[in-house]
Amino acid sequence: MTLMTGEDVQPYQRIVQDVREKIRTKQLGTGDKLPSTRELSREYGVASGTVQRALSELRAARLIYSHQGRGSFVSTNALALETDQDPTARAIAELREEMAALAARLERVERHGDD
């Protein structure tokens, strides 16, 4: 189900806009898994590279994060970044996201050190 249909919008931008809109309207929430690349390719009628570009844009905007082999998920600060939230609350949400990422990295490093 695509939300944006403007002909002047590049296909990857349409995907980005749709995901942003779903986050703003709370159709997608923190931790929700996005459809797979294959599913999004079918849904939008685009090549997988186009979907990958959209996901890359969403990651760069810190709206989603991806785990190799598991998929892409809505980040904890996505709603804060997509709404007019006060700057302090937005900064706190971003710090929480960074701490979670660092904790996950540390866990991986410690796990590999025990091998």
N, C-alpha and C positions, 0 to 999 in steps of 0.2 A: 504494500500500500504506500505509494509515494504521495508526499504532501505538496511538493513544489513542482510545477510543470512549465515554468517559463522557458521559452525557446532560446532566450539569450543567455541562459545559464549553462555553463559547461556541465557535462554529466557528473563529474566528481564533485563539483560544487553543489549540485542538486542533492546528492547523498549527504554531504556535510550539512547543508541547510536543513534537510529533513531530520537528521539526528539531533541537531541543535534544537529544533522545534519540539521534538519528542521529549528532550530533556526539560526544556522550558515549561511544557505543559504536563510534565510529570508522567508521561506515558512510559518513559524510561527513568529509572531511579538508580541511586548508588548501588554499584555491584551488579546491576543487570547485565546479562550477556547479550551482546549484539548478535544478529544473525551471522552465519558464517560467510566468508567471502563468496563461496559458491551460491549461497542463498541470495545474497545481495546482488550478485551478478545477474541472476535470473530475475529477481524482482524489478531491477532497473533496466534490464536488457542491455547490459554493458559488459565489457571484458573484465576479467579479474584484476588486471593492472589498473583499471579505472577505480575499482573498489579499493585496491591497495593504496592508491593515491589519496582517496578520501579518508581512509583510516589514518594515513600518515598525517594529514592535515588536522584531524581530530586529536591525534596524539600530541602534535606540536602545540595545539591549543589547550592541552592538558585536560581535555574532556573525557578521554578514554585512556585505558592502558591495555596492553596486550601481553598475553603469556603464550610463548611458543607451544603450539600443539593444543592449547586449551581454548583460545579465542580472545576476543576483545570485550572489555567490560567498561561500564560507566564509572568514572573515577569519583571519589568521595567529594571532590570540590566542584564537580561539573555544574550542579544547580547554582551554586554560589557564583560561578563565573558567568553563567547565562542569565542571571537575574540582576536587578539593581540592588544588590546587597551592600551594606556599608563596607568601606574599605578594610576596617579592622577585622570584621567577620570573614571577609574574603581572604585576608592574609593568614588568619588562623587556619582556615580550611586548606589553603595551599601548604602551610607548614605541616599539617596533619598528613597530607598526601605524601610529602617528601619524607616524613618520618616513617610512614608505612613502607615506602619503597626502600629506604635504607635498612629497615628491620628485615625485610625480605631478603635483601642482598647479604646482610650479615648472617642470616640463617643459612643461606646457600653456601657461603664461605665456610662457616663452621661445620656444616654437614660434609662438605668435600674434604675438610681437614681431618675428619674422623675416619675416612675411608682407608 
